[in-house]
């Protein structure tokens, strides 16, 4: 099996597992049920995942894929605010990197992670991947090696911003509370950018030469 096909299969398994976890709870969901939902053998499920809870990991990661793809394309001559506003606004007219249904499933798993320790592990692993990729993005932007402690501190702070805001947005959208604070994409983009700028002491956010 090619790596691309393996990743597609893992994501499909993850989608069905996430739907079951949300509909009936993690404890009530078995590996056999996940396998049946995908149309695979239970043995195949365990070939790709170490536990039923770990099946949530690929879909949880989808919750940060769009933002990371935008950050990786951040031009040096643009501020973070301007870049996020332009790119996230563009997705109103173009398909984003992640399907909206997958984004919603990711939000649901992140929400469940509040009360399900095993799912919390999946979410924190996604956050760790975010931090690692932020090291590369920030290191390149500052002209400093990605493993430099200064870069790692800024990356950790930026990843924490993404985690906190993603958790807040997901909880609000799924609770049925007033969603008006998220209706303005530009305002949401500036909120992320401003929080990253604040968390990194303004080291990250400006255009660079």
KEZAKE-387462 format. One record per residue (C-alpha): residue number from 0; x, y, z; residue in three letters. Coordinates in steps of 0.001 Angstrom, whole numbers. Layout:
<pabas>
<paba num="NUM" east="X" north="Y" up="Z" residuo="ala"/>
...
</pabas>
This chain:
<pabas>
<paba num="0" east="0" north="0" up="0" residuo="unk"/>
<paba num="1" east="1371" north="3408" up="-975" residuo="unk"/>
<paba num="2" east="1880" north="6023" up="1737" residuo="unk"/>
<paba num="3" east="-760" north="8272" up="192" residuo="unk"/>
<paba num="4" east="-3309" north="5468" up="130" residuo="unk"/>
<paba num="5" east="-2436" north="4527" up="3713" residuo="unk"/>
<paba num="6" east="-3037" north="8097" up="4877" residuo="unk"/>
<paba num="7" east="-6363" north="8259" up="3020" residuo="unk"/>
<paba num="8" east="-7470" north="5014" up="4649" residuo="unk"/>
<paba num="9" east="-6433" north="6212" up="8107" residuo="unk"/>
<paba num="10" east="-8447" north="9394" up="7602" residuo="unk"/>
<paba num="11" east="-11536" north="7470" up="6470" residuo="unk"/>
<paba num="12" east="-11303" north="5189" up="9504" residuo="unk"/>
<paba num="13" east="-10872" north="8262" up="11678" residuo="unk"/>
<paba num="14" east="-13992" north="9914" up="10236" residuo="unk"/>
<paba num="15" east="-16174" north="6919" up="11068" residuo="unk"/>
<paba num="16" east="-14637" north="6509" up="14523" residuo="unk"/>
<paba num="17" east="-15215" north="10191" up="15275" residuo="unk"/>
<paba num="18" east="-18859" north="9972" up="14209" residuo="unk"/>
<paba num="19" east="-19389" north="6977" up="16473" residuo="unk"/>
<paba num="20" east="-17569" north="8594" up="19391" residuo="unk"/>
<paba num="21" east="-19731" north="11698" up="19087" residuo="unk"/>
<paba num="22" east="-23035" north="9847" up="18586" residuo="unk"/>
<paba num="23" east="-22709" north="7172" up="21248" residuo="unk"/>
<paba num="24" east="-19659" north="7953" up="23353" residuo="unk"/>
<paba num="25" east="-16160" north="6552" up="23398" residuo="unk"/>
<paba num="26" east="-16825" north="3859" up="25996" residuo="unk"/>
<paba num="27" east="-19804" north="2505" up="24045" residuo="unk"/>
<paba num="28" east="-17850" north="2313" up="20780" residuo="unk"/>
<paba num="29" east="-15861" north="-811" up="19947" residuo="unk"/>
<paba num="30" east="-13202" north="-1562" up="17400" residuo="unk"/>
<paba num="31" east="-15640" north="-3960" up="15750" residuo="unk"/>
<paba num="32" east="-18170" north="-1151" up="15292" residuo="unk"/>
<paba num="33" east="-15560" north="1137" up="13755" residuo="unk"/>
<paba num="34" east="-14498" north="-1634" up="11388" residuo="unk"/>
<paba num="35" east="-18091" north="-2302" up="10378" residuo="unk"/>
<paba num="36" east="-18753" north="1394" up="9742" residuo="unk"/>
<paba num="37" east="-15767" north="1597" up="7391" residuo="unk"/>
<paba num="38" east="-16370" north="-1782" up="5772" residuo="unk"/>
<paba num="39" east="-13077" north="-3290" up="6916" residuo="unk"/>
<paba num="40" east="-12017" north="-6115" up="9180" residuo="unk"/>
<paba num="41" east="-11269" north="-5336" up="12817" residuo="unk"/>
<paba num="42" east="-7799" north="-6731" up="12224" residuo="unk"/>
<paba num="43" east="-7216" north="-4036" up="9590" residuo="unk"/>
<paba num="44" east="-8243" north="-1344" up="12071" residuo="unk"/>
<paba num="45" east="-5614" north="-2548" up="14541" residuo="unk"/>
<paba num="46" east="-3046" north="-2668" up="11778" residuo="unk"/>
<paba num="47" east="-3417" north="1082" up="11378" residuo="unk"/>
<paba num="48" east="-4186" north="2189" up="14952" residuo="unk"/>
<paba num="49" east="-2886" north="1126" up="18362" residuo="unk"/>
<paba num="50" east="-6252" north="1617" up="20101" residuo="unk"/>
<paba num="51" east="-9813" north="2673" up="19324" residuo="unk"/>
<paba num="52" east="-9184" north="6120" up="20843" residuo="unk"/>
<paba num="53" east="-6147" north="6680" up="18646" residuo="unk"/>
<paba num="54" east="-8465" north="6357" up="15637" residuo="unk"/>
<paba num="55" east="-9452" north="9963" up="16371" residuo="unk"/>
<paba num="56" east="-5938" north="11303" up="15762" residuo="unk"/>
<paba num="57" east="-6089" north="11918" up="11961" residuo="unk"/>
<paba num="58" east="-9436" north="13747" up="12123" residuo="unk"/>
<paba num="59" east="-8319" north="15779" up="15129" residuo="unk"/>
<paba num="60" east="-5254" north="16859" up="13177" residuo="unk"/>
<paba num="61" east="-7579" north="18136" up="10438" residuo="unk"/>
<paba num="62" east="-8594" north="20842" up="12895" residuo="unk"/>
<paba num="63" east="-5241" north="22612" up="12438" residuo="unk"/>
<paba num="64" east="-4360" north="21688" up="8849" residuo="unk"/>
<paba num="65" east="-5950" north="24770" up="7276" residuo="unk"/>
<paba num="66" east="-4235" north="27248" up="9578" residuo="unk"/>
<paba num="67" east="-867" north="25527" up="9214" residuo="unk"/>
<paba num="68" east="-1158" north="25490" up="5418" residuo="unk"/>
<paba num="69" east="-1837" north="29230" up="5507" residuo="unk"/>
<paba num="70" east="1084" north="29908" up="7849" residuo="unk"/>
<paba num="71" east="3481" north="27899" up="5692" residuo="unk"/>
<paba num="72" east="2582" north="30195" up="2766" residuo="unk"/>
<paba num="73" east="3146" north="33402" up="4769" residuo="unk"/>
<paba num="74" east="5130" north="35817" up="2538" residuo="unk"/>
<paba num="75" east="8030" north="37558" up="4234" residuo="unk"/>
<paba num="76" east="6819" north="40960" up="3030" residuo="unk"/>
<paba num="77" east="3395" north="40624" up="4713" residuo="unk"/>
<paba num="78" east="2364" north="41036" up="8323" residuo="unk"/>
<paba num="79" east="634" north="38079" up="9934" residuo="unk"/>
<paba num="80" east="-2617" north="40054" up="10251" residuo="unk"/>
<paba num="81" east="-2684" north="40978" up="6558" residuo="unk"/>
<paba num="82" east="-1778" north="37455" up="5464" residuo="unk"/>
<paba num="83" east="-4371" north="35686" up="7610" residuo="unk"/>
<paba num="84" east="-7118" north="38118" up="6646" residuo="unk"/>
<paba num="85" east="-6368" north="37673" up="2934" residuo="unk"/>
<paba num="86" east="-5955" north="33896" up="2970" residuo="unk"/>
<paba num="87" east="-8806" north="32962" up="5297" residuo="unk"/>
<paba num="88" east="-11067" north="35371" up="3437" residuo="unk"/>
<paba num="89" east="-10113" north="33681" up="170" residuo="unk"/>
<paba num="90" east="-11647" north="30438" up="1406" residuo="unk"/>
<paba num="91" east="-15072" north="32058" up="1179" residuo="unk"/>
<paba num="92" east="-14776" north="31639" up="-2582" residuo="unk"/>
<paba num="93" east="-12333" north="28734" up="-2869" residuo="unk"/>
<paba num="94" east="-12243" north="25311" up="-1248" residuo="unk"/>
<paba num="95" east="-10063" north="25303" up="1900" residuo="unk"/>
<paba num="96" east="-7435" north="22568" up="2408" residuo="unk"/>
<paba num="97" east="-9793" north="20687" up="4723" residuo="unk"/>
<paba num="98" east="-13422" north="19849" up="4029" residuo="unk"/>
<paba num="99" east="-15890" north="21650" up="6323" residuo="unk"/>
<paba num="100" east="-17358" north="18319" up="7470" residuo="unk"/>
<paba num="101" east="-13911" north="17205" up="8625" residuo="unk"/>
<paba num="102" east="-13404" north="20535" up="10391" residuo="unk"/>
<paba num="103" east="-16663" north="20019" up="12272" residuo="unk"/>
<paba num="104" east="-15728" north="16457" up="13225" residuo="unk"/>
<paba num="105" east="-12396" north="17751" up="14491" residuo="unk"/>
<paba num="106" east="-14200" north="20340" up="16615" residuo="unk"/>
<paba num="107" east="-16403" north="17624" up="18060" residuo="unk"/>
<paba num="108" east="-13421" north="15471" up="19007" residuo="unk"/>
<paba num="109" east="-11639" north="18455" up="20550" residuo="unk"/>
<paba num="110" east="-14809" north="19160" up="22536" residuo="unk"/>
<paba num="111" east="-15048" north="15536" up="23687" residuo="unk"/>
<paba num="112" east="-11406" north="15717" up="24736" residuo="unk"/>
<paba num="113" east="-12510" north="17842" up="27712" residuo="unk"/>
<paba num="114" east="-13990" north="14732" up="29327" residuo="unk"/>
<paba num="115" east="-12202" north="11891" up="27509" residuo="unk"/>
<paba num="116" east="-8510" north="11627" up="28526" residuo="unk"/>
<paba num="117" east="-7645" north="9334" up="25611" residuo="unk"/>
<paba num="118" east="-9059" north="11835" up="23129" residuo="unk"/>
<paba num="119" east="-7246" north="14606" up="24964" residuo="unk"/>
<paba num="120" east="-4064" north="12738" up="24133" residuo="unk"/>
<paba num="121" east="-4990" north="12799" up="20427" residuo="unk"/>
<paba num="122" east="-5623" north="16547" up="20570" residuo="unk"/>
<paba num="123" east="-2380" north="17264" up="22427" residuo="unk"/>
<paba num="124" east="-489" north="15199" up="19851" residuo="unk"/>
<paba num="125" east="-1996" north="17406" up="17136" residuo="unk"/>
<paba num="126" east="-908" north="20456" up="19125" residuo="unk"/>
<paba num="127" east="2600" north="19009" up="19356" residuo="unk"/>
<paba num="128" east="2678" north="18658" up="15579" residuo="unk"/>
<paba num="129" east="1530" north="22261" up="15312" residuo="unk"/>
<paba num="130" east="4383" north="23380" up="17560" residuo="unk"/>
<paba num="131" east="6950" north="21414" up="15552" residuo="unk"/>
<paba num="132" east="5767" north="22935" up="12289" residuo="unk"/>
<paba num="133" east="5694" north="26395" up="13850" residuo="unk"/>
<paba num="134" east="9370" north="25916" up="14711" residuo="unk"/>
<paba num="135" east="10139" north="25523" up="11013" residuo="unk"/>
<paba num="136" east="7953" north="28479" up="9978" residuo="unk"/>
<paba num="137" east="9290" north="30810" up="12669" residuo="unk"/>
<paba num="138" east="12899" north="29715" up="12292" residuo="unk"/>
<paba num="139" east="12783" north="30412" up="8576" residuo="unk"/>
<paba num="140" east="11162" north="33782" up="9158" residuo="unk"/>
<paba num="141" east="13722" north="34878" up="11756" residuo="unk"/>
<paba num="142" east="16696" north="33324" up="10002" residuo="unk"/>
<paba num="143" east="17428" north="31155" up="13042" residuo="unk"/>
<paba num="144" east="17697" north="27332" up="13183" residuo="unk"/>
<paba num="145" east="14395" north="25665" up="14015" residuo="unk"/>
<paba num="146" east="15890" north="23971" up="17068" residuo="unk"/>
<paba num="147" east="17179" north="27221" up="18572" residuo="unk"/>
<paba num="148" east="15619" north="27747" up="22047" residuo="unk"/>
<paba num="149" east="14356" north="31208" up="21039" residuo="unk"/>
<paba num="150" east="12475" north="29706" up="18100" residuo="unk"/>
<paba num="151" east="11113" north="26861" up="20205" residuo="unk"/>
<paba num="152" east="9766" north="29282" up="22816" residuo="unk"/>
<paba num="153" east="7987" north="31358" up="20153" residuo="unk"/>
<paba num="154" east="6654" north="28187" up="18510" residuo="unk"/>
<paba num="155" east="5345" north="26873" up="21832" residuo="unk"/>
<paba num="156" east="3604" north="30179" up="22519" residuo="unk"/>
<paba num="157" east="2094" north="30288" up="19022" residuo="unk"/>
<paba num="158" east="893" north="26689" up="19252" residuo="unk"/>
<paba num="159" east="-712" north="27464" up="22614" residuo="unk"/>
<paba num="160" east="-2635" north="30309" up="20977" residuo="unk"/>
<paba num="161" east="-3919" north="27966" up="18273" residuo="unk"/>
<paba num="162" east="-4924" north="25372" up="20894" residuo="unk"/>
<paba num="163" east="-6778" north="27811" up="23139" residuo="unk"/>
<paba num="164" east="-8615" north="29633" up="20351" residuo="unk"/>
<paba num="165" east="-9519" north="26405" up="18531" residuo="unk"/>
<paba num="166" east="-10921" north="24981" up="21762" residuo="unk"/>
<paba num="167" east="-12878" north="28183" up="22424" residuo="unk"/>
<paba num="168" east="-14305" north="28379" up="18907" residuo="unk"/>
<paba num="169" east="-15218" north="24694" up="18855" residuo="unk"/>
<paba num="170" east="-16918" north="24835" up="22246" residuo="unk"/>
<paba num="171" east="-18910" north="27918" up="21245" residuo="unk"/>
<paba num="172" east="-20028" north="26543" up="17876" residuo="unk"/>
<paba num="173" east="-21088" north="23201" up="19348" residuo="unk"/>
<paba num="174" east="-22872" north="24633" up="22403" residuo="unk"/>
<paba num="175" east="-25445" north="26541" up="20430" residuo="unk"/>
<paba num="176" east="-24261" north="29814" up="21978" residuo="unk"/>
<paba num="177" east="-24138" north="33113" up="20091" residuo="unk"/>
<paba num="178" east="-21853" north="32583" up="17083" residuo="unk"/>
<paba num="179" east="-21782" north="36206" up="15959" residuo="unk"/>
<paba num="180" east="-18203" north="36715" up="17153" residuo="unk"/>
<paba num="181" east="-17077" north="34308" up="14417" residuo="unk"/>
<paba num="182" east="-19179" north="35669" up="11558" residuo="unk"/>
<paba num="183" east="-16514" north="38178" up="10548" residuo="unk"/>
<paba num="184" east="-13649" north="36108" up="9080" residuo="unk"/>
<paba num="185" east="-11315" north="39107" up="9028" residuo="unk"/>
<paba num="186" east="-11944" north="39750" up="12717" residuo="unk"/>
<paba num="187" east="-11254" north="36100" up="13569" residuo="unk"/>
<paba num="188" east="-8044" north="36188" up="11522" residuo="unk"/>
<paba num="189" east="-6894" north="39323" up="13337" residuo="unk"/>
<paba num="190" east="-7745" north="37670" up="16639" residuo="unk"/>
<paba num="191" east="-5402" north="34756" up="15915" residuo="unk"/>
<paba num="192" east="-2689" north="37068" up="14614" residuo="unk"/>
<paba num="193" east="-2982" north="39464" up="17531" residuo="unk"/>
<paba num="194" east="-2868" north="36657" up="20070" residuo="unk"/>
<paba num="195" east="242" north="35166" up="18441" residuo="unk"/>
<paba num="196" east="1886" north="38586" up="18380" residuo="unk"/>
<paba num="197" east="1087" north="39108" up="22073" residuo="unk"/>
<paba num="198" east="2165" north="35609" up="23116" residuo="unk"/>
<paba num="199" east="5535" north="36003" up="21381" residuo="unk"/>
<paba num="200" east="6181" north="39526" up="22677" residuo="unk"/>
<paba num="201" east="5722" north="40898" up="19144" residuo="unk"/>
<paba num="202" east="8665" north="38820" up="17899" residuo="unk"/>
<paba num="203" east="6290" north="37171" up="15439" residuo="unk"/>
<paba num="204" east="3835" north="39117" up="13336" residuo="unk"/>
<paba num="205" east="5661" north="41808" up="11411" residuo="unk"/>
<paba num="206" east="6818" north="41687" up="7814" residuo="unk"/>
<paba num="207" east="10530" north="40916" up="7473" residuo="unk"/>
<paba num="208" east="13114" north="41932" up="4895" residuo="unk"/>
</pabas>
